[in-house]
Amino acid sequence: MSVYSVYEPSSEAADLAVRADRLSFVKEGFSWIAFLVPALWLFFYRMWLELIVFLVGFAALEWAFGASDQGKTLFGWVSLGFFLLFAFEANDLRAASLERRGYRLVGLVSGRDRDQAELSFFRTWLPEQEKQARASDRAAERREGRSSPPLSRGESEEVIGLFPGP
């Protein structure tokens, strides 16, 4: 079972399908691809600042251990540990990068794989978005259709039983 964080850009899209397409699912936990090819993983997700820091850190390690045989062996083991640490933190770095670009967290979802997680998320997210759209349409119609002066403080348009609505 995998857990995914779902991020949405702050810029609003007019169409619900476009909004759904722009969502980013970020897997929580270890990333095998980030362990095997970390620089390409950073390049693929366009994480330029993190890529520069990674390459500078890697070059600093190589420089620190020198060119001797013992230094090369030690550099190999330390770089393996560096790759392992990066693979554990890669998805958290991706989430921070998305937030820095203006994305906001809209939910967490779990599933057997990414497809199942997306299906589970959209089963709850789509009806909620449609309900919010209908509510905003009704509010706009009420504002346009209102011919009486605005209500004073404490008065309400709707009454449920004997009690005013919220």
Secondary structure, DSSP 8 states (H G I E B T S, - for coil): -EEEEEEEESS--SSHHHHHHT-EEEE-S--HHHHH-HHHHHHHTT-HHHHHHHHHHHHHHHHHH-SSHHHHHHHHHHHHHHHHHHHHHHHHHHHHHHHHTTEEEEEEEEESSHHHHHHHHHHHHHHHHHHHHHHHHHHHHHHHH--S----TT--S-EETTEE--
